[in-house]
Amino acid sequence: MAGMRRQGRQKKKAGMGSRVRSVVLWTLAGLFLSSVVAVLSMRWLNPPYSAVMLHRLAGEGAPQHQVWVDYDEISPFMALAVVAAEDQRFPQHWGFDTKQIIAAVEQHLDGGRLRGASTISQQVARNLFLWQGRSFVRKGLEVWFTGLVELLWDKQRILEMYLNFAETGERVFGVGAASERYFRRSAGQLTENQAALVAAVLPNPVQLRIDQPSAYVRERQRWILGQMRNLGGPAYLDPLAEVSPTSRDR
């Protein structure tokens, strides 16, 4: 009799374990499918806000300003400036710049400060889909979403998203809102110097100000201008729309 009860309990546990595994697998499958659908849909649809904007809105209770501007209506100097400042190998890599990652690790091992090596693609994945903060879970999701973005969008679309959702000031997102607020002109009218100034504050757009540039910001602006010229000017980004995932440097 006792043996039958034990067998019954074991069967019940086995059945419960099977149901739990099924729930977990279906949940993971649902998350996988929903993430693919979300990224794929944004290949054509322009999102009205990003995850970072929603997080700021919830935390601050204040409006976050963003104005969507199509890539073709943004100054080519602005597109080049952010690539020169943030990710010069953007046209060649597949979402993760292994050369920069290795260089950052080597610099840290030599006693230097561990610097970031995030690409524009990684920043787009974080800004659009993830929450702020640092954790292994968030980093893993960043890798996943970066891979999806690179697989499902062309490079020009990735850069277009970055230009529209990168934080450019306090409660200001994207170059459209920044150009209107700080220069009283459209994003398509930004000059080379203005574009470099916007790009100069990207590492910390709340403390580094476009409207009140510090000596550090001015120095960074000059460096970015030099890098833009070293890259060959706006023509450096002309092939972006034609770059597919399979043709990138690995």
Biotite code that builds the C-alpha atoms (Angstrom):
import biotite.structure as struc

atoms = struc.array([
    struc.Atom([0.000, 0.000, 0.000], chain_id="A", res_id=1, res_name="MET", atom_name="CA", element="C"),
    struc.Atom([2.824, 2.381, 0.955], chain_id="A", res_id=2, res_name="ALA", atom_name="CA", element="C"),
    struc.Atom([4.601, 1.532, -2.307], chain_id="A", res_id=3, res_name="GLY", atom_name="CA", element="C"),
    struc.Atom([1.539, 2.437, -4.320], chain_id="A", res_id=4, res_name="MET", atom_name="CA", element="C"),
    struc.Atom([1.299, 5.783, -2.570], chain_id="A", res_id=5, res_name="ARG", atom_name="CA", element="C"),
    struc.Atom([4.962, 6.483, -3.323], chain_id="A", res_id=6, res_name="ARG", atom_name="CA", element="C"),
    struc.Atom([4.439, 5.610, -6.973], chain_id="A", res_id=7, res_name="GLN", atom_name="CA", element="C"),
    struc.Atom([1.437, 7.906, -7.060], chain_id="A", res_id=8, res_name="GLY", atom_name="CA", element="C"),
    struc.Atom([3.418, 10.785, -5.599], chain_id="A", res_id=9, res_name="ARG", atom_name="CA", element="C"),
    struc.Atom([6.266, 10.175, -8.052], chain_id="A", res_id=10, res_name="GLN", atom_name="CA", element="C"),
    struc.Atom([3.869, 10.181, -11.012], chain_id="A", res_id=11, res_name="LYS", atom_name="CA", element="C"),
    struc.Atom([2.275, 13.376, -9.737], chain_id="A", res_id=12, res_name="LYS", atom_name="CA", element="C"),
    struc.Atom([5.699, 15.064, -9.410], chain_id="A", res_id=13, res_name="LYS", atom_name="CA", element="C"),
    struc.Atom([6.701, 13.845, -12.860], chain_id="A", res_id=14, res_name="ALA", atom_name="CA", element="C"),
    struc.Atom([3.498, 15.210, -14.332], chain_id="A", res_id=15, res_name="GLY", atom_name="CA", element="C"),
    struc.Atom([3.974, 18.551, -12.606], chain_id="A", res_id=16, res_name="MET", atom_name="CA", element="C"),
    struc.Atom([7.576, 18.731, -13.769], chain_id="A", res_id=17, res_name="GLY", atom_name="CA", element="C"),
    struc.Atom([6.484, 18.054, -17.334], chain_id="A", res_id=18, res_name="SER", atom_name="CA", element="C"),
    struc.Atom([3.862, 20.807, -17.164], chain_id="A", res_id=19, res_name="ARG", atom_name="CA", element="C"),
    struc.Atom([6.412, 23.275, -15.774], chain_id="A", res_id=20, res_name="VAL", atom_name="CA", element="C"),
    struc.Atom([8.840, 22.436, -18.586], chain_id="A", res_id=21, res_name="ARG", atom_name="CA", element="C"),
    struc.Atom([6.081, 22.909, -21.131], chain_id="A", res_id=22, res_name="SER", atom_name="CA", element="C"),
    struc.Atom([5.148, 26.305, -19.688], chain_id="A", res_id=23, res_name="VAL", atom_name="CA", element="C"),
    struc.Atom([8.800, 27.396, -19.695], chain_id="A", res_id=24, res_name="VAL", atom_name="CA", element="C"),
    struc.Atom([9.356, 26.217, -23.272], chain_id="A", res_id=25, res_name="LEU", atom_name="CA", element="C"),
    struc.Atom([6.177, 27.862, -24.543], chain_id="A", res_id=26, res_name="TRP", atom_name="CA", element="C"),
    struc.Atom([7.075, 31.075, -22.726], chain_id="A", res_id=27, res_name="THR", atom_name="CA", element="C"),
    struc.Atom([10.545, 31.126, -24.263], chain_id="A", res_id=28, res_name="LEU", atom_name="CA", element="C"),
    struc.Atom([9.099, 30.369, -27.687], chain_id="A", res_id=29, res_name="ALA", atom_name="CA", element="C"),
    struc.Atom([6.607, 33.209, -27.273], chain_id="A", res_id=30, res_name="GLY", atom_name="CA", element="C"),
    struc.Atom([9.338, 35.651, -26.228], chain_id="A", res_id=31, res_name="LEU", atom_name="CA", element="C"),
    struc.Atom([11.507, 34.525, -29.142], chain_id="A", res_id=32, res_name="PHE", atom_name="CA", element="C"),
    struc.Atom([8.698, 34.978, -31.658], chain_id="A", res_id=33, res_name="LEU", atom_name="CA", element="C"),
    struc.Atom([7.533, 38.324, -30.245], chain_id="A", res_id=34, res_name="SER", atom_name="CA", element="C"),
    struc.Atom([11.071, 39.751, -30.323], chain_id="A", res_id=35, res_name="SER", atom_name="CA", element="C"),
    struc.Atom([11.533, 38.693, -33.946], chain_id="A", res_id=36, res_name="VAL", atom_name="CA", element="C"),
    struc.Atom([8.150, 40.183, -34.924], chain_id="A", res_id=37, res_name="VAL", atom_name="CA", element="C"),
    struc.Atom([8.904, 43.432, -33.053], chain_id="A", res_id=38, res_name="ALA", atom_name="CA", element="C"),
    struc.Atom([12.282, 43.934, -34.735], chain_id="A", res_id=39, res_name="VAL", atom_name="CA", element="C"),
    struc.Atom([11.062, 42.844, -38.165], chain_id="A", res_id=40, res_name="LEU", atom_name="CA", element="C"),
    struc.Atom([8.079, 45.227, -38.042], chain_id="A", res_id=41, res_name="SER", atom_name="CA", element="C"),
    struc.Atom([10.407, 48.145, -37.328], chain_id="A", res_id=42, res_name="MET", atom_name="CA", element="C"),
    struc.Atom([12.171, 47.483, -40.580], chain_id="A", res_id=43, res_name="ARG", atom_name="CA", element="C"),
    struc.Atom([9.281, 49.422, -42.124], chain_id="A", res_id=44, res_name="TRP", atom_name="CA", element="C"),
    struc.Atom([7.403, 51.074, -39.235], chain_id="A", res_id=45, res_name="LEU", atom_name="CA", element="C"),
    struc.Atom([8.800, 54.112, -37.408], chain_id="A", res_id=46, res_name="ASN", atom_name="CA", element="C"),
    struc.Atom([8.290, 53.671, -33.650], chain_id="A", res_id=47, res_name="PRO", atom_name="CA", element="C"),
    struc.Atom([6.762, 56.666, -31.826], chain_id="A", res_id=48, res_name="PRO", atom_name="CA", element="C"),
    struc.Atom([9.064, 56.220, -28.822], chain_id="A", res_id=49, res_name="TYR", atom_name="CA", element="C"),
    struc.Atom([11.876, 54.059, -27.464], chain_id="A", res_id=50, res_name="SER", atom_name="CA", element="C"),
    struc.Atom([12.163, 51.968, -24.310], chain_id="A", res_id=51, res_name="ALA", atom_name="CA", element="C"),
    struc.Atom([14.578, 54.546, -22.867], chain_id="A", res_id=52, res_name="VAL", atom_name="CA", element="C"),
    struc.Atom([12.081, 57.357, -23.493], chain_id="A", res_id=53, res_name="MET", atom_name="CA", element="C"),
    struc.Atom([9.317, 55.394, -21.758], chain_id="A", res_id=54, res_name="LEU", atom_name="CA", element="C"),
    struc.Atom([11.615, 54.671, -18.813], chain_id="A", res_id=55, res_name="HIS", atom_name="CA", element="C"),
    struc.Atom([12.473, 58.361, -18.488], chain_id="A", res_id=56, res_name="ARG", atom_name="CA", element="C"),
    struc.Atom([8.823, 59.383, -18.791], chain_id="A", res_id=57, res_name="LEU", atom_name="CA", element="C"),
    struc.Atom([7.833, 56.973, -16.012], chain_id="A", res_id=58, res_name="ALA", atom_name="CA", element="C"),
    struc.Atom([10.712, 58.063, -13.773], chain_id="A", res_id=59, res_name="GLY", atom_name="CA", element="C"),
    struc.Atom([10.570, 61.816, -14.349], chain_id="A", res_id=60, res_name="GLU", atom_name="CA", element="C"),
    struc.Atom([6.918, 62.347, -15.152], chain_id="A", res_id=61, res_name="GLY", atom_name="CA", element="C"),
    struc.Atom([7.981, 64.916, -17.748], chain_id="A", res_id=62, res_name="ALA", atom_name="CA", element="C"),
    struc.Atom([7.557, 64.850, -21.556], chain_id="A", res_id=63, res_name="PRO", atom_name="CA", element="C"),
    struc.Atom([10.436, 63.469, -23.588], chain_id="A", res_id=64, res_name="GLN", atom_name="CA", element="C"),
    struc.Atom([10.932, 65.335, -26.862], chain_id="A", res_id=65, res_name="HIS", atom_name="CA", element="C"),
    struc.Atom([11.592, 63.515, -30.118], chain_id="A", res_id=66, res_name="GLN", atom_name="CA", element="C"),
    struc.Atom([10.851, 64.375, -33.748], chain_id="A", res_id=67, res_name="VAL", atom_name="CA", element="C"),
    struc.Atom([11.121, 61.652, -36.372], chain_id="A", res_id=68, res_name="TRP", atom_name="CA", element="C"),
    struc.Atom([13.149, 62.572, -39.465], chain_id="A", res_id=69, res_name="VAL", atom_name="CA", element="C"),
    struc.Atom([13.685, 60.213, -42.400], chain_id="A", res_id=70, res_name="ASP", atom_name="CA", element="C"),
    struc.Atom([17.293, 59.373, -43.193], chain_id="A", res_id=71, res_name="TYR", atom_name="CA", element="C"),
    struc.Atom([17.219, 61.196, -46.547], chain_id="A", res_id=72, res_name="ASP", atom_name="CA", element="C"),
    struc.Atom([16.072, 64.375, -44.786], chain_id="A", res_id=73, res_name="GLU", atom_name="CA", element="C"),
    struc.Atom([18.948, 64.402, -42.278], chain_id="A", res_id=74, res_name="ILE", atom_name="CA", element="C"),
    struc.Atom([22.119, 66.300, -43.122], chain_id="A", res_id=75, res_name="SER", atom_name="CA", element="C"),
    struc.Atom([24.755, 63.870, -44.447], chain_id="A", res_id=76, res_name="PRO", atom_name="CA", element="C"),
    struc.Atom([27.206, 65.665, -42.138], chain_id="A", res_id=77, res_name="PHE", atom_name="CA", element="C"),
    struc.Atom([25.091, 64.560, -39.156], chain_id="A", res_id=78, res_name="MET", atom_name="CA", element="C"),
    struc.Atom([25.077, 60.911, -40.164], chain_id="A", res_id=79, res_name="ALA", atom_name="CA", element="C"),
    struc.Atom([28.826, 60.991, -40.736], chain_id="A", res_id=80, res_name="LEU", atom_name="CA", element="C"),
    struc.Atom([29.470, 62.823, -37.460], chain_id="A", res_id=81, res_name="ALA", atom_name="CA", element="C"),
    struc.Atom([27.857, 60.142, -35.282], chain_id="A", res_id=82, res_name="VAL", atom_name="CA", element="C"),
    struc.Atom([29.723, 57.393, -37.112], chain_id="A", res_id=83, res_name="VAL", atom_name="CA", element="C"),
    struc.Atom([33.010, 59.301, -36.751], chain_id="A", res_id=84, res_name="ALA", atom_name="CA", element="C"),
    struc.Atom([32.339, 59.864, -33.046], chain_id="A", res_id=85, res_name="ALA", atom_name="CA", element="C"),
    struc.Atom([30.813, 56.555, -31.985], chain_id="A", res_id=86, res_name="GLU", atom_name="CA", element="C"),
    struc.Atom([31.573, 53.729, -34.396], chain_id="A", res_id=87, res_name="ASP", atom_name="CA", element="C"),
    struc.Atom([33.894, 54.305, -37.352], chain_id="A", res_id=88, res_name="GLN", atom_name="CA", element="C"),
    struc.Atom([33.764, 50.683, -38.485], chain_id="A", res_id=89, res_name="ARG", atom_name="CA", element="C"),
    struc.Atom([29.963, 50.724, -38.556], chain_id="A", res_id=90, res_name="PHE", atom_name="CA", element="C"),
    struc.Atom([29.716, 50.000, -42.321], chain_id="A", res_id=91, res_name="PRO", atom_name="CA", element="C"),
    struc.Atom([31.971, 46.934, -42.008], chain_id="A", res_id=92, res_name="GLN", atom_name="CA", element="C"),
    struc.Atom([31.130, 45.087, -38.778], chain_id="A", res_id=93, res_name="HIS", atom_name="CA", element="C"),
    struc.Atom([28.216, 42.727, -38.095], chain_id="A", res_id=94, res_name="TRP", atom_name="CA", element="C"),
    struc.Atom([26.978, 44.462, -34.931], chain_id="A", res_id=95, res_name="GLY", atom_name="CA", element="C"),
    struc.Atom([29.975, 43.857, -32.670], chain_id="A", res_id=96, res_name="PHE", atom_name="CA", element="C"),
    struc.Atom([33.327, 45.453, -33.409], chain_id="A", res_id=97, res_name="ASP", atom_name="CA", element="C"),
    struc.Atom([35.703, 42.697, -32.328], chain_id="A", res_id=98, res_name="THR", atom_name="CA", element="C"),
    struc.Atom([38.761, 44.834, -33.035], chain_id="A", res_id=99, res_name="LYS", atom_name="CA", element="C"),
    struc.Atom([37.563, 47.525, -30.639], chain_id="A", res_id=100, res_name="GLN", atom_name="CA", element="C"),
    struc.Atom([36.551, 44.958, -28.015], chain_id="A", res_id=101, res_name="ILE", atom_name="CA", element="C"),
    struc.Atom([40.010, 43.367, -28.117], chain_id="A", res_id=102, res_name="ILE", atom_name="CA", element="C"),
    struc.Atom([41.690, 46.792, -27.980], chain_id="A", res_id=103, res_name="ALA", atom_name="CA", element="C"),
    struc.Atom([39.574, 47.801, -24.970], chain_id="A", res_id=104, res_name="ALA", atom_name="CA", element="C"),
    struc.Atom([40.417, 44.584, -23.107], chain_id="A", res_id=105, res_name="VAL", atom_name="CA", element="C"),
    struc.Atom([44.135, 44.931, -23.876], chain_id="A", res_id=106, res_name="GLU", atom_name="CA", element="C"),
    struc.Atom([44.091, 48.532, -22.655], chain_id="A", res_id=107, res_name="GLN", atom_name="CA", element="C"),
    struc.Atom([42.423, 47.421, -19.419], chain_id="A", res_id=108, res_name="HIS", atom_name="CA", element="C"),
    struc.Atom([44.939, 44.605, -18.907], chain_id="A", res_id=109, res_name="LEU", atom_name="CA", element="C"),
    struc.Atom([47.738, 47.160, -19.338], chain_id="A", res_id=110, res_name="ASP", atom_name="CA", element="C"),
    struc.Atom([46.321, 49.134, -16.420], chain_id="A", res_id=111, res_name="GLY", atom_name="CA", element="C"),
    struc.Atom([44.058, 51.523, -18.269], chain_id="A", res_id=112, res_name="GLY", atom_name="CA", element="C"),
    struc.Atom([40.414, 52.262, -17.589], chain_id="A", res_id=113, res_name="ARG", atom_name="CA", element="C"),
    struc.Atom([38.017, 49.747, -19.090], chain_id="A", res_id=114, res_name="LEU", atom_name="CA", element="C"),
    struc.Atom([36.342, 51.753, -21.849], chain_id="A", res_id=115, res_name="ARG", atom_name="CA", element="C"),
    struc.Atom([33.157, 50.901, -23.644], chain_id="A", res_id=116, res_name="GLY", atom_name="CA", element="C"),
    struc.Atom([33.228, 49.415, -27.115], chain_id="A", res_id=117, res_name="ALA", atom_name="CA", element="C"),
    struc.Atom([29.517, 49.505, -27.933], chain_id="A", res_id=118, res_name="SER", atom_name="CA", element="C"),
    struc.Atom([28.660, 49.851, -31.600], chain_id="A", res_id=119, res_name="THR", atom_name="CA", element="C"),
    struc.Atom([25.845, 51.954, -33.003], chain_id="A", res_id=120, res_name="ILE", atom_name="CA", element="C"),
    struc.Atom([23.900, 48.716, -33.543], chain_id="A", res_id=121, res_name="SER", atom_name="CA", element="C"),
    struc.Atom([24.234, 47.788, -29.851], chain_id="A", res_id=122, res_name="GLN", atom_name="CA", element="C"),
    struc.Atom([23.144, 51.251, -28.802], chain_id="A", res_id=123, res_name="GLN", atom_name="CA", element="C"),
    struc.Atom([20.068, 51.034, -31.033], chain_id="A", res_id=124, res_name="VAL", atom_name="CA", element="C"),
    struc.Atom([19.163, 47.666, -29.512], chain_id="A", res_id=125, res_name="ALA", atom_name="CA", element="C"),
    struc.Atom([19.494, 49.087, -25.986], chain_id="A", res_id=126, res_name="ARG", atom_name="CA", element="C"),
    struc.Atom([17.646, 52.313, -26.695], chain_id="A", res_id=127, res_name="ASN", atom_name="CA", element="C"),
    struc.Atom([14.687, 50.781, -28.505], chain_id="A", res_id=128, res_name="LEU", atom_name="CA", element="C"),
    struc.Atom([14.057, 47.492, -26.718], chain_id="A", res_id=129, res_name="PHE", atom_name="CA", element="C"),
    struc.Atom([15.698, 47.310, -23.292], chain_id="A", res_id=130, res_name="LEU", atom_name="CA", element="C"),
    struc.Atom([15.672, 48.869, -19.859], chain_id="A", res_id=131, res_name="TRP", atom_name="CA", element="C"),
    struc.Atom([18.483, 50.911, -18.345], chain_id="A", res_id=132, res_name="GLN", atom_name="CA", element="C"),
    struc.Atom([20.939, 49.367, -15.922], chain_id="A", res_id=133, res_name="GLY", atom_name="CA", element="C"),
    struc.Atom([23.617, 46.695, -15.890], chain_id="A", res_id=134, res_name="ARG", atom_name="CA", element="C"),
    struc.Atom([23.031, 42.976, -15.481], chain_id="A", res_id=135, res_name="SER", atom_name="CA", element="C"),
    struc.Atom([23.964, 39.733, -17.219], chain_id="A", res_id=136, res_name="PHE", atom_name="CA", element="C"),
    struc.Atom([20.346, 39.280, -18.323], chain_id="A", res_id=137, res_name="VAL", atom_name="CA", element="C"),
    struc.Atom([20.244, 42.719, -19.920], chain_id="A", res_id=138, res_name="ARG", atom_name="CA", element="C"),
    struc.Atom([23.616, 42.163, -21.610], chain_id="A", res_id=139, res_name="LYS", atom_name="CA", element="C"),
    struc.Atom([22.432, 38.833, -22.983], chain_id="A", res_id=140, res_name="GLY", atom_name="CA", element="C"),
    struc.Atom([19.281, 40.451, -24.367], chain_id="A", res_id=141, res_name="LEU", atom_name="CA", element="C"),
    struc.Atom([21.399, 43.233, -25.860], chain_id="A", res_id=142, res_name="GLU", atom_name="CA", element="C"),
    struc.Atom([23.415, 40.636, -27.774], chain_id="A", res_id=143, res_name="VAL", atom_name="CA", element="C"),
    struc.Atom([20.203, 38.958, -28.955], chain_id="A", res_id=144, res_name="TRP", atom_name="CA", element="C"),
    struc.Atom([18.501, 42.155, -30.107], chain_id="A", res_id=145, res_name="PHE", atom_name="CA", element="C"),
    struc.Atom([21.688, 43.437, -31.741], chain_id="A", res_id=146, res_name="THR", atom_name="CA", element="C"),
    struc.Atom([21.866, 40.234, -33.757], chain_id="A", res_id=147, res_name="GLY", atom_name="CA", element="C"),
    struc.Atom([18.231, 40.587, -34.811], chain_id="A", res_id=148, res_name="LEU", atom_name="CA", element="C"),
    struc.Atom([18.694, 44.230, -35.789], chain_id="A", res_id=149, res_name="VAL", atom_name="CA", element="C"),
    struc.Atom([21.719, 43.398, -37.922], chain_id="A", res_id=150, res_name="GLU", atom_name="CA", element="C"),
    struc.Atom([19.992, 40.400, -39.498], chain_id="A", res_id=151, res_name="LEU", atom_name="CA", element="C"),
    struc.Atom([16.639, 42.016, -40.278], chain_id="A", res_id=152, res_name="LEU", atom_name="CA", element="C"),
    struc.Atom([17.546, 45.649, -41.089], chain_id="A", res_id=153, res_name="TRP", atom_name="CA", element="C"),
    struc.Atom([20.014, 47.147, -43.509], chain_id="A", res_id=154, res_name="ASP", atom_name="CA", element="C"),
    struc.Atom([22.743, 49.415, -42.180], chain_id="A", res_id=155, res_name="LYS", atom_name="CA", element="C"),
    struc.Atom([21.033, 52.601, -43.286], chain_id="A", res_id=156, res_name="GLN", atom_name="CA", element="C"),
    struc.Atom([17.913, 51.697, -41.296], chain_id="A", res_id=157, res_name="ARG", atom_name="CA", element="C"),
    struc.Atom([20.035, 51.027, -38.190], chain_id="A", res_id=158, res_name="ILE", atom_name="CA", element="C"),
    struc.Atom([21.724, 54.408, -38.522], chain_id="A", res_id=159, res_name="LEU", atom_name="CA", element="C"),
    struc.Atom([18.359, 56.081, -39.160], chain_id="A", res_id=160, res_name="GLU", atom_name="CA", element="C"),
    struc.Atom([17.033, 54.647, -35.876], chain_id="A", res_id=161, res_name="MET", atom_name="CA", element="C"),
    struc.Atom([20.138, 55.797, -34.037], chain_id="A", res_id=162, res_name="TYR", atom_name="CA", element="C"),
    struc.Atom([19.862, 59.329, -35.399], chain_id="A", res_id=163, res_name="LEU", atom_name="CA", element="C"),
    struc.Atom([16.234, 59.489, -34.312], chain_id="A", res_id=164, res_name="ASN", atom_name="CA", element="C"),
    struc.Atom([16.517, 57.995, -30.820], chain_id="A", res_id=165, res_name="PHE", atom_name="CA", element="C"),
    struc.Atom([19.999, 58.774, -29.490], chain_id="A", res_id=166, res_name="ALA", atom_name="CA", element="C"),
    struc.Atom([19.736, 61.050, -26.468], chain_id="A", res_id=167, res_name="GLU", atom_name="CA", element="C"),
    struc.Atom([21.017, 64.504, -27.419], chain_id="A", res_id=168, res_name="THR", atom_name="CA", element="C"),
    struc.Atom([20.104, 66.582, -24.363], chain_id="A", res_id=169, res_name="GLY", atom_name="CA", element="C"),
    struc.Atom([18.001, 66.661, -21.237], chain_id="A", res_id=170, res_name="GLU", atom_name="CA", element="C"),
    struc.Atom([14.688, 65.056, -22.257], chain_id="A", res_id=171, res_name="ARG", atom_name="CA", element="C"),
    struc.Atom([15.719, 65.492, -25.910], chain_id="A", res_id=172, res_name="VAL", atom_name="CA", element="C"),
    struc.Atom([16.053, 62.495, -28.222], chain_id="A", res_id=173, res_name="PHE", atom_name="CA", element="C"),
    struc.Atom([17.156, 62.381, -31.827], chain_id="A", res_id=174, res_name="GLY", atom_name="CA", element="C"),
    struc.Atom([18.783, 64.901, -34.107], chain_id="A", res_id=175, res_name="VAL", atom_name="CA", element="C"),
    struc.Atom([15.435, 66.276, -35.286], chain_id="A", res_id=176, res_name="GLY", atom_name="CA", element="C"),
    struc.Atom([14.487, 67.571, -31.839], chain_id="A", res_id=177, res_name="ALA", atom_name="CA", element="C"),
    struc.Atom([18.088, 68.671, -31.142], chain_id="A", res_id=178, res_name="ALA", atom_name="CA", element="C"),
    struc.Atom([18.430, 70.702, -34.341], chain_id="A", res_id=179, res_name="SER", atom_name="CA", element="C"),
    struc.Atom([15.119, 72.472, -33.715], chain_id="A", res_id=180, res_name="GLU", atom_name="CA", element="C"),
    struc.Atom([15.861, 73.221, -30.067], chain_id="A", res_id=181, res_name="ARG", atom_name="CA", element="C"),
    struc.Atom([19.510, 74.242, -30.266], chain_id="A", res_id=182, res_name="TYR", atom_name="CA", element="C"),
    struc.Atom([19.937, 75.613, -33.801], chain_id="A", res_id=183, res_name="PHE", atom_name="CA", element="C"),
    struc.Atom([16.402, 76.638, -34.803], chain_id="A", res_id=184, res_name="ARG", atom_name="CA", element="C"),
    struc.Atom([16.661, 74.726, -38.051], chain_id="A", res_id=185, res_name="ARG", atom_name="CA", element="C"),
    struc.Atom([15.742, 71.358, -39.493], chain_id="A", res_id=186, res_name="SER", atom_name="CA", element="C"),
    struc.Atom([18.007, 68.329, -39.247], chain_id="A", res_id=187, res_name="ALA", atom_name="CA", element="C"),
    struc.Atom([18.613, 68.558, -42.984], chain_id="A", res_id=188, res_name="GLY", atom_name="CA", element="C"),
    struc.Atom([20.095, 72.038, -42.622], chain_id="A", res_id=189, res_name="GLN", atom_name="CA", element="C"),
    struc.Atom([22.756, 71.184, -40.047], chain_id="A", res_id=190, res_name="LEU", atom_name="CA", element="C"),
    struc.Atom([26.229, 72.296, -41.038], chain_id="A", res_id=191, res_name="THR", atom_name="CA", element="C"),
    struc.Atom([29.390, 70.240, -40.606], chain_id="A", res_id=192, res_name="GLU", atom_name="CA", element="C"),
    struc.Atom([30.329, 72.158, -37.436], chain_id="A", res_id=193, res_name="ASN", atom_name="CA", element="C"),
    struc.Atom([26.847, 71.854, -35.933], chain_id="A", res_id=194, res_name="GLN", atom_name="CA", element="C"),
    struc.Atom([26.702, 68.137, -36.670], chain_id="A", res_id=195, res_name="ALA", atom_name="CA", element="C"),
    struc.Atom([30.068, 67.590, -34.984], chain_id="A", res_id=196, res_name="ALA", atom_name="CA", element="C"),
    struc.Atom([28.867, 69.570, -31.954], chain_id="A", res_id=197, res_name="LEU", atom_name="CA", element="C"),
    struc.Atom([25.773, 67.370, -31.588], chain_id="A", res_id=198, res_name="VAL", atom_name="CA", element="C"),
    struc.Atom([27.919, 64.240, -31.891], chain_id="A", res_id=199, res_name="ALA", atom_name="CA", element="C"),
    struc.Atom([30.373, 65.605, -29.338], chain_id="A", res_id=200, res_name="ALA", atom_name="CA", element="C"),
    struc.Atom([27.853, 65.379, -26.485], chain_id="A", res_id=201, res_name="VAL", atom_name="CA", element="C"),
    struc.Atom([26.665, 61.820, -27.194], chain_id="A", res_id=202, res_name="LEU", atom_name="CA", element="C"),
    struc.Atom([28.755, 60.124, -24.480], chain_id="A", res_id=203, res_name="PRO", atom_name="CA", element="C"),
    struc.Atom([26.797, 62.044, -21.818], chain_id="A", res_id=204, res_name="ASN", atom_name="CA", element="C"),
    struc.Atom([24.193, 64.375, -23.340], chain_id="A", res_id=205, res_name="PRO", atom_name="CA", element="C"),
    struc.Atom([22.813, 65.527, -19.981], chain_id="A", res_id=206, res_name="VAL", atom_name="CA", element="C"),
    struc.Atom([26.098, 66.776, -18.519], chain_id="A", res_id=207, res_name="GLN", atom_name="CA", element="C"),
    struc.Atom([27.687, 67.714, -21.847], chain_id="A", res_id=208, res_name="LEU", atom_name="CA", element="C"),
    struc.Atom([25.691, 70.557, -23.335], chain_id="A", res_id=209, res_name="ARG", atom_name="CA", element="C"),
    struc.Atom([25.127, 71.568, -26.947], chain_id="A", res_id=210, res_name="ILE", atom_name="CA", element="C"),
    struc.Atom([23.857, 75.011, -25.949], chain_id="A", res_id=211, res_name="ASP", atom_name="CA", element="C"),
    struc.Atom([26.660, 75.617, -23.424], chain_id="A", res_id=212, res_name="GLN", atom_name="CA", element="C"),
    struc.Atom([29.640, 73.645, -24.768], chain_id="A", res_id=213, res_name="PRO", atom_name="CA", element="C"),
    struc.Atom([32.543, 73.229, -22.380], chain_id="A", res_id=214, res_name="SER", atom_name="CA", element="C"),
    struc.Atom([36.191, 73.266, -23.414], chain_id="A", res_id=215, res_name="ALA", atom_name="CA", element="C"),
    struc.Atom([36.065, 69.451, -23.465], chain_id="A", res_id=216, res_name="TYR", atom_name="CA", element="C"),
    struc.Atom([33.052, 69.466, -25.811], chain_id="A", res_id=217, res_name="VAL", atom_name="CA", element="C"),
    struc.Atom([34.777, 71.961, -28.134], chain_id="A", res_id=218, res_name="ARG", atom_name="CA", element="C"),
    struc.Atom([37.914, 69.824, -28.197], chain_id="A", res_id=219, res_name="GLU", atom_name="CA", element="C"),
    struc.Atom([35.862, 66.732, -28.939], chain_id="A", res_id=220, res_name="ARG", atom_name="CA", element="C"),
    struc.Atom([34.018, 68.637, -31.686], chain_id="A", res_id=221, res_name="GLN", atom_name="CA", element="C"),
    struc.Atom([37.355, 69.473, -33.345], chain_id="A", res_id=222, res_name="ARG", atom_name="CA", element="C"),
    struc.Atom([38.456, 65.831, -33.078], chain_id="A", res_id=223, res_name="TRP", atom_name="CA", element="C"),
    struc.Atom([35.215, 64.634, -34.683], chain_id="A", res_id=224, res_name="ILE", atom_name="CA", element="C"),
    struc.Atom([35.611, 67.118, -37.544], chain_id="A", res_id=225, res_name="LEU", atom_name="CA", element="C"),
    struc.Atom([39.084, 65.735, -38.161], chain_id="A", res_id=226, res_name="GLY", atom_name="CA", element="C"),
    struc.Atom([37.785, 62.165, -38.141], chain_id="A", res_id=227, res_name="GLN", atom_name="CA", element="C"),
    struc.Atom([34.983, 63.067, -40.552], chain_id="A", res_id=228, res_name="MET", atom_name="CA", element="C"),
    struc.Atom([37.549, 64.358, -43.017], chain_id="A", res_id=229, res_name="ARG", atom_name="CA", element="C"),
    struc.Atom([39.812, 61.359, -42.482], chain_id="A", res_id=230, res_name="ASN", atom_name="CA", element="C"),
    struc.Atom([36.910, 59.066, -43.384], chain_id="A", res_id=231, res_name="LEU", atom_name="CA", element="C"),
    struc.Atom([36.526, 60.922, -46.679], chain_id="A", res_id=232, res_name="GLY", atom_name="CA", element="C"),
    struc.Atom([33.428, 62.981, -45.968], chain_id="A", res_id=233, res_name="GLY", atom_name="CA", element="C"),
    struc.Atom([29.753, 61.990, -46.353], chain_id="A", res_id=234, res_name="PRO", atom_name="CA", element="C"),
    struc.Atom([30.571, 59.709, -49.300], chain_id="A", res_id=235, res_name="ALA", atom_name="CA", element="C"),
    struc.Atom([31.895, 57.219, -46.717], chain_id="A", res_id=236, res_name="TYR", atom_name="CA", element="C"),
    struc.Atom([28.285, 56.283, -45.918], chain_id="A", res_id=237, res_name="LEU", atom_name="CA", element="C"),
    struc.Atom([26.922, 56.167, -49.486], chain_id="A", res_id=238, res_name="ASP", atom_name="CA", element="C"),
    struc.Atom([26.990, 52.333, -49.762], chain_id="A", res_id=239, res_name="PRO", atom_name="CA", element="C"),
    struc.Atom([25.106, 51.717, -46.490], chain_id="A", res_id=240, res_name="LEU", atom_name="CA", element="C"),
    struc.Atom([21.745, 50.767, -47.976], chain_id="A", res_id=241, res_name="ALA", atom_name="CA", element="C"),
    struc.Atom([23.455, 48.114, -50.098], chain_id="A", res_id=242, res_name="GLU", atom_name="CA", element="C"),
    struc.Atom([25.335, 46.461, -47.212], chain_id="A", res_id=243, res_name="VAL", atom_name="CA", element="C"),
    struc.Atom([23.783, 43.104, -46.311], chain_id="A", res_id=244, res_name="SER", atom_name="CA", element="C"),
    struc.Atom([24.656, 40.969, -43.245], chain_id="A", res_id=245, res_name="PRO", atom_name="CA", element="C"),
    struc.Atom([26.466, 38.359, -45.332], chain_id="A", res_id=246, res_name="THR", atom_name="CA", element="C"),
    struc.Atom([28.800, 40.926, -46.893], chain_id="A", res_id=247, res_name="SER", atom_name="CA", element="C"),
    struc.Atom([30.117, 42.378, -43.629], chain_id="A", res_id=248, res_name="ARG", atom_name="CA", element="C"),
    struc.Atom([33.504, 41.921, -42.056], chain_id="A", res_id=249, res_name="ASP", atom_name="CA", element="C"),
    struc.Atom([33.565, 38.990, -39.606], chain_id="A", res_id=250, res_name="ARG", atom_name="CA", element="C"),
])
